[in-house]
């Protein structure tokens, strides 16, 4: 659907607007399913939203937003759950050249106040319940314009849910560096940083995801990863929004999800390890969905997990682990078909986690870890001098078109980026190494290194040998009160043998360095990564 070109003189001649990819798919297959809304299944039937439906919704909302004064460069705070409404709104905002701000739904509410003060949004869009935030936060009340989705509220403009028609509107012609989306890092190492993705960045990320996931029109994907939904819309892939709260994938009820996957003819799935762990538990009651493709990431993925998730895929098909970060997604991939003896035995042997080969779209280096961090600006020769060779552990550092070059207003850039003769490199904060075959291995966070027996060791070199011991459900390694501490979560009804745990480690440690806890806390975002900050607080309790 298209209309007359806008005469806005501020528009550049060439457009990188990400919406154009969606519009192309809509023109090619207007009646194909874009989103299959199974969030309330089986209590409510799965609702199909075609590409034409979603385009019509985005056009109608773009018209309402534009009439209210929203235009290029305006920042809009979005408080919607993952839903057809969320993606309709994102398409509407980007069609106008506006910038969507997506707070982390798993973050404490106090961060919303900080977000408003830092970013000064021009508008707020939310479901009715989200507008209650205006009662508790003056910073939200001060936002000039408020929009409600699917319900009228006082002092808001309503965005209706089922438009029958919408005025045509071409997407704003966005230059590649035009901001499109602001999200936030997890804040696990401090104040969350605002990651601003441009239209050009989103296109480059789409190309990287397309190459990794091999998306094809006609596929049906069940995913818990919002960025993959965007890639699906651009590639003409149908997306099942599964039953349950995808913000808590480790708590999803597996049987309704498996039933919805069967009902929709799902051919592929992508999500966090916690999501697939839950689905495997449901196979006691449901048949395998026989997926053609399964991609998992967002948290550490072990070879053992990959082999377990193989229950969900068809014979002859493979599970693939994807490594990346907020700032660079994806970085490397590991198909289960490439799990050799070294990769299978590596975690238990203390080698770390195999992450596969870096993508062709990524330039990857291993930066030596030194007491003094590298300067922000380096020459290419100086960068190479600081890089180390195969088998040596350092900080994983990457560059590429889909690698975020900086944070909003440069906050945190000098601590996490390198400017190498005008090319921005991202220091991931992850420690790892390349083996002799060029495969990447992960050993944990650089900042989480501990000293044991006079050696510098990283969490994965110790945690995974411990996890392999009888009676151990989970393990974590950290420095607590100045001393290395190994924390064990026993399996229900088990009491691990401490001496046996000590003997499993590559260095000798005193038995008193091992602590047993009922449960090791996990991150809010993926329910799969250890929350070391929360664990520190737990160990500090009397």
C-alpha positions in Angstrom: 0.0 0.0 0.0 1.5 3.3 -1.0 0.6 6.9 -1.5 2.0 10.1 -2.8 5.6 11.1 -1.9 5.8 13.5 1.0 7.0 17.0 0.2 8.8 17.3 3.6 12.1 19.0 2.7 13.8 17.5 5.7 13.6 14.0 4.2 16.8 12.8 2.6 16.9 11.4 -0.9 17.8 7.8 -0.1 16.0 5.8 2.5 17.1 3.0 4.9 13.8 2.9 6.7 13.4 -0.7 8.0 9.6 -0.5 7.4 10.3 -0.8 3.6 11.3 -4.5 4.1 8.0 -5.2 5.8 6.1 -3.3 3.1 7.8 -5.4 0.4 6.7 -8.6 2.1 3.2 -7.3 2.4 3.0 -6.5 -1.3 4.3 -10.0 -2.1 2.0 -12.0 0.3 -0.7 -9.7 1.8 -2.8 -12.6 3.1 0.0 -14.7 4.6 0.1 -14.9 8.4 2.5 -12.3 9.9 1.7 -12.9 13.5 -0.2 -15.8 15.1 -1.3 -14.6 18.5 -1.4 -17.6 20.8 -0.7 -15.8 24.0 -4.0 -16.8 25.6 -4.2 -20.3 24.1 -6.0 -22.6 24.8 -8.4 -20.4 26.8 -8.8 -18.3 23.6 -8.3 -19.4 20.0 -5.1 -18.4 18.2 -5.8 -15.2 16.2 -4.1 -14.7 12.8 -2.9 -11.3 11.8 -1.9 -11.2 8.1 0.8 -9.0 6.7 -2.0 -6.8 5.2 -3.8 -6.6 8.7 -0.6 -5.5 10.4 0.2 -3.0 7.7 -3.3 -1.5 7.9 -3.0 -1.2 11.7 0.4 0.5 11.4 -1.0 2.9 8.8 -4.0 3.8 10.9 -1.9 4.4 14.0 0.7 6.3 12.1 -2.1 8.6 10.9 -3.3 9.2 14.5 0.2 9.7 15.8 1.0 12.2 13.0 -2.2 14.2 13.6 -1.0 14.5 17.3 2.3 15.9 16.2 4.6 12.9 16.3 7.2 13.0 13.6 10.8 12.4 12.7 13.2 12.2 15.6 10.5 12.2 18.3 11.2 9.7 21.1 8.2 7.7 22.2 8.2 5.6 25.3 6.4 2.3 24.7 4.8 0.2 27.5 3.3 -2.7 25.6 3.8 -6.4 26.0 5.0 -8.5 23.1 1.9 -8.6 21.0 0.6 -7.7 17.5 -0.1 -4.2 19.0 3.6 -3.8 19.8 4.8 -4.6 16.3 2.0 -2.5 14.7 3.1 0.4 16.8 6.8 0.0 16.0 6.0 -0.1 12.3 3.8 3.1 12.8 6.5 5.0 14.6 9.2 4.0 12.1 6.9 4.9 9.3 6.9 8.4 10.7 10.6 8.5 11.5 9.9 8.5 15.2 12.2 6.6 17.7 10.7 3.8 19.9 12.0 3.5 23.5 11.5 0.0 24.9 12.3 -0.3 28.6 13.3 -3.8 29.8 10.1 -5.4 31.1 12.2 -7.4 33.7 13.8 -4.3 35.1 12.8 -2.6 38.4 10.1 0.1 38.0 12.6 2.7 39.4 14.5 2.4 36.1 11.5 3.9 34.3 11.9 7.2 36.1 15.6 7.2 35.2 14.7 6.5 31.6 12.3 9.4 31.4 14.7 11.8 32.9 17.6 10.7 30.6 15.7 10.5 27.3 12.9 13.1 27.7 10.3 11.3 25.5 7.8 13.3 23.5 5.0 10.7 24.0 4.0 7.7 26.0 2.0 4.7 24.5 0.7 2.0 26.7 -2.0 -0.5 27.6 -4.5 0.9 30.2 -2.7 -0.7 33.1 0.6 0.9 32.0 -1.0 4.3 32.4 -1.2 3.8 36.1 2.5 4.5 36.0 1.5 8.2 35.6 0.2 8.0 39.2 3.5 6.9 40.6 6.0 8.7 38.5 6.0 12.5 37.9 8.5 12.0 35.1 5.9 9.9 33.2 3.2 12.5 33.9 5.4 15.2 32.4 5.6 13.5 29.0 3.6 15.8 26.7 1.4 13.3 24.8 -0.2 10.1 26.0 -1.8 7.4 23.9 -3.7 4.3 25.1 -4.1 1.1 23.1 -7.5 -0.6 22.7 -9.3 1.5 25.4 -10.1 5.1 25.9 -8.7 6.8 29.1 -8.9 10.3 30.3 -6.3 12.7 29.0 -5.1 10.2 26.4 -5.6 9.6 22.6 -6.9 6.2 21.8 -5.2 3.9 19.3 -7.9 1.5 18.1 -7.3 -2.1 17.6 -9.2 -3.1 14.4 -9.1 -0.5 11.7 -11.0 -1.5 8.6 -9.1 1.0 6.4 -6.3 3.5 6.7 -5.0 6.4 4.7 -1.9 5.5 2.6 1.4 6.8 3.8 4.9 6.1 2.5 7.6 5.4 5.1 9.7 8.4 6.0 12.9 8.4 4.0 15.4 7.6 6.7 19.1 8.1 6.3 21.1 5.0 7.6 22.2 6.8 10.8 18.6 7.9 11.8 17.7 6.6 15.3 15.0 4.0 15.3 15.0 2.0 18.5 16.4 2.5 22.0 16.7 -0.5 24.3 18.8 -1.0 27.4 21.6 -3.3 28.5 20.8 -5.6 31.4 22.6 -3.4 33.9 24.3 -6.5 35.4 27.5 -4.6 35.6 26.1 -1.2 36.6 23.6 1.4 35.4 21.9 0.1 32.3 23.2 1.8 29.1 20.9 3.0 26.4 21.6 1.2 23.1 20.3 3.3 20.2 19.9 1.3 17.0 19.6 3.2 13.7 17.6 2.2 10.7 20.9 1.2 9.0 21.9 -0.8 12.0 18.6 -2.7 12.0 19.0 -3.5 8.4 22.5 -4.9 8.9 21.3 -6.9 11.9 18.5 -8.3 9.8 21.0 -9.4 7.2 23.2 -11.1 9.9 20.2 -12.9 11.4 18.9 -13.9 8.0 22.3 -15.5 7.2 22.4 -17.3 10.5 18.8 -18.5 10.8 18.3 -19.0 7.0 14.8 -17.6 7.1 12.5 -18.4 4.3 8.9 -17.1 3.4 6.5 -19.8 4.4 8.3 -20.7 7.6 6.4 -20.5 10.9 8.6 -19.6 13.9 7.8 -19.8 17.6 10.1 -17.3 19.4 10.6 -15.6 22.7 13.1 -13.2 21.3 11.5 -9.9 20.2 14.3 -8.9 17.8 13.8 -12.2 15.9 10.1 -11.2 15.4 11.3 -8.1 13.6 13.6 -10.2 11.4 10.7 -12.6 10.6 8.4 -9.7 9.5 11.2 -8.4 7.2 11.8 -11.9 5.8 8.1 -12.9 5.3 8.2 -15.5 8.0 5.1 -16.1 10.2 5.6 -15.8 13.9 3.8 -17.6 16.7 3.6 -15.5 19.8 3.4 -18.5 22.3 1.2 -18.9 25.3 2.6 -17.6 28.6 4.8 -14.8 29.7 7.8 -14.7 27.4 9.5 -12.2 29.8 9.8 -15.3 32.1 10.7 -18.1 29.7 11.8 -20.4 32.5 8.2 -20.4 33.9 6.3 -21.1 30.7 3.9 -24.0 30.8 5.2 -26.3 28.1 2.0 -28.2 27.1 0.0 -25.2 25.8 3.0 -24.0 23.9 3.5 -27.4 22.3 -0.2 -27.6 21.5 -0.1 -24.1 19.9 3.0 -25.1 17.9 1.2 -28.2 16.6 -2.0 -26.2 15.7 0.0 -23.6 13.8 2.3 -25.9 11.9 5.4 -24.4 13.4 8.5 -25.3 11.4 11.2 -23.6 13.5 11.8 -22.1 17.0 14.1 -19.5 18.5 14.5 -18.6 22.2 16.5 -18.7 25.4 17.7 -22.0 26.8 15.1 -21.7 29.6 12.3 -21.8 27.0 13.5 -25.0 25.4 14.2 -26.6 28.7 10.6 -26.1 29.5 9.4 -27.5 26.2 11.5 -30.6 26.7 9.7 -31.2 30.0 6.4 -31.1 28.2 7.4 -34.0 25.9 6.2 -36.4 28.6 2.6 -35.4 27.6 3.0 -34.2 24.0 4.6 -35.4 20.9 7.7 -33.6 19.6 6.9 -30.7 17.2 9.5 -32.1 14.8 11.0 -28.7 14.1 13.2 -28.1 11.0 15.3 -25.5 12.8 16.0 -24.7 16.4 18.2 -21.7 17.4 18.9 -20.9 21.1 20.9 -18.1 22.7 20.8 -15.2 25.1 22.4 -17.2 27.9 25.1 -19.9 28.1 24.3 -23.0 26.0 26.1 -26.3 26.8 26.6 -29.2 24.4 24.5 -31.2 26.8 21.6 -28.8 26.4 21.9 -28.9 22.6 21.7 -32.7 22.6 18.7 -32.5 25.0 16.9 -30.0 22.7 17.4 -32.4 19.8 14.2 -34.1 21.0 12.3 -31.1 19.6 13.7 -31.3 16.0 13.0 -33.7 13.2 15.4 -36.5 12.4 18.3 -35.3 10.4 17.8 -31.7 11.5 20.0 -29.8 13.9 20.0 -27.5 16.9 22.1 -24.4 16.7 23.5 -22.3 19.5 23.9 -18.6 18.8 26.3 -16.4 20.8 25.8 -12.6 20.8 25.0 -9.6 23.1 22.7 -6.6 23.2 25.4 -4.7 21.2 26.2 -7.4 18.7 23.6 -10.0 17.8 24.7 -12.5 16.5 28.5 -13.0 16.8 29.0 -16.8 16.4 27.0 -19.9 15.8 27.5 -23.6 16.7 25.4 -26.2 15.0 25.1 -29.5 17.0 26.5 -31.3 13.9 29.8 -29.7 14.7 30.0 -30.9 18.3 33.2 -33.0 18.2 34.7 -34.9 21.1 36.6 -31.9 22.3 33.5 -29.7 22.3 31.4 -32.4 24.1 34.0 -32.9 26.8 35.2 -29.3 27.0 32.9 -27.9 29.7 33.5 -30.7 32.2 37.2 -30.6 31.5 37.4 -26.9 32.3 37.9 -25.7 28.7 34.9 -23.4 28.8 31.8 -23.5 26.5 32.2 -24.0 22.7 30.5 -21.1 20.8 31.4 -22.1 17.2 32.8 -20.1 14.5 32.5 -16.3 14.3 30.1 -15.1 11.5 31.5 -13.8 8.2 29.8 -10.5 9.0 31.9 -10.1 12.2 35.5 -9.2 12.7 36.6 -10.8 16.0 39.7 -10.3 18.0 40.8 -11.6 21.4 42.2 -8.6 23.4 44.7 -9.2 26.1 43.4 -8.5 29.6 45.7 -6.0 31.4 45.5 -4.1 34.7 45.2 -0.9 32.7 42.4 -0.9 30.1 43.3 0.0 26.5 42.9 3.6 25.4 39.7 4.5 23.6 41.6 5.5 20.4 44.0 3.1 18.8 45.8 2.7 15.5 45.2 -0.6 13.6 48.8 -1.6 14.5 48.3 -0.8 18.2 45.1 -2.9 18.2 47.0 -5.9 16.7 49.7 -5.5 19.3 47.1 -5.8 22.1 45.5 -8.9 20.6 46.6 -12.5 21.5 46.8 -15.7 19.6 45.0 -19.1 19.7 44.5 -20.7 23.0 45.1 -17.5 25.0 42.2 -16.2 27.1 41.3 -12.5 26.7 38.4 -10.2 26.1 36.2 -11.0 23.0 36.1 -7.8 20.9 34.1 -7.4 17.7 33.4 -5.0 14.8 30.9 -5.1 12.0 27.9 -3.3 10.4 25.6 -4.9 13.0 27.8 -4.2 16.0 26.7 -1.2 18.0 29.3 1.5 17.6 28.3 3.5 20.7 25.7 4.2 23.4 23.3 7.1 23.5 25.1 10.4 24.1 28.4 8.4 24.3 27.7 7.2 27.9 29.9 4.2 28.5 31.7 4.3 25.1 35.2 4.9 26.5 34.8 1.9 28.9 33.4 -0.6 26.3 34.4 0.6 22.8 37.6 1.1 20.8 37.9 3.6 18.0 40.5 2.2 15.6 41.1 4.7 12.9 37.4 5.5 12.6 36.2 1.9 13.0 34.3 1.2 16.2 35.0 -2.1 18.0 32.9 -3.4 20.8 34.5 -4.9 23.9 31.9 -7.5 24.9 33.2 -7.9 28.5 33.1 -11.7 27.8 36.3 -13.7 28.3 37.2 -16.3 25.8 39.7 -17.7 23.3 40.0 -19.0 19.7 41.3 -22.5 19.3 43.7 -23.7 16.7 40.7 -24.3 14.3 39.4 -20.7 14.7 36.5 -21.8 16.9 35.4 -19.5 19.7 35.3 -20.7 23.4 33.6 -18.8 26.2 34.9 -18.8 29.8 32.8 -16.2 31.5 32.9 -12.5 32.2 36.2 -10.7 32.3 35.2 -8.9 35.5 34.4 -12.3 37.2 37.9 -13.8 37.1 39.0 -15.3 40.4 42.5 -16.2 41.7 42.9 -19.8 42.9 46.2 -21.5 43.6 48.0 -18.6 42.1 46.2 -18.9 38.8 43.7 -16.5 37.2 40.6 -18.5 36.3 37.2 -17.6 34.9 33.8 -18.8 36.0 33.1 -21.4 33.3 36.4 -23.1 33.8 35.2 -24.0 37.3 31.4 -23.9 37.2 31.0 -26.6 34.5 33.3 -29.2 36.1 31.4 -28.7 39.3 28.0 -29.0 37.6 29.0 -32.4 36.2 29.4 -33.8 39.7 26.8 -36.1 41.3 24.1 -34.2 43.2 24.9 -30.8 41.8 22.1 -28.9 40.1 24.0 -25.6 39.5 27.3 -24.0 40.5 28.7 -20.5 40.5 32.1 -19.0 41.1 32.8 -15.5 42.4 34.9 -13.4 44.6 33.1 -12.8 47.9 34.6 -10.6 50.6 38.0 -10.7 48.9 38.1 -14.5 48.6 37.3 -16.9 45.8 34.0 -18.7 46.6 32.4 -21.7 44.9 28.7 -21.8 45.4 26.7 -25.1 44.9 23.0 -25.6 44.5 22.3 -29.3 45.3 19.8 -31.3 43.5 16.6 -31.9 45.6 17.3 -34.4 48.3 21.0 -34.6 47.6 24.1 -33.6 49.7 27.1 -33.3 47.4 30.4 -34.7 48.7 32.6 -31.6 49.2 35.9 -33.5 49.0 34.7 -34.9 45.6 33.9 -31.4 44.4 37.3 -30.2 45.4 39.0 -33.0 43.5 37.1 -32.1 40.3 38.7 -28.7 40.0 41.9 -27.9 38.1 43.5 -26.3 41.2 43.4 -27.1 44.8 41.2 -25.1 47.1 40.2 -25.3 50.8 36.9 -27.0 51.4 35.6 -23.9 53.3 35.7 -22.0 50.0 32.6 -24.1 48.9 29.2 -22.8 50.0 25.9 -24.7 49.6 22.7 -22.6 48.9 19.1 -23.7 48.3 18.9 -21.9 44.9 21.4 -19.9 42.8 19.5 -16.8 41.6 19.1 -16.3 37.8 18.8 -13.2 35.7 15.4 -11.6 35.1 15.7 -11.3 31.4 16.4 -14.9 30.3 15.9 -16.9 33.5 19.1 -18.7 32.5 22.2 -16.7 33.4 23.5 -16.5 37.0 22.7 -13.2 38.7 26.0 -12.7 40.4 24.9 -9.5 42.1 21.9 -11.2 43.7 24.2 -14.1 44.7 26.6 -11.7 46.4 23.7 -10.3 48.4 22.5 -13.8 49.3 26.0 -14.8 50.6 26.2 -11.6 52.7 23.0 -12.4 54.6 23.7 -13.6 58.2 
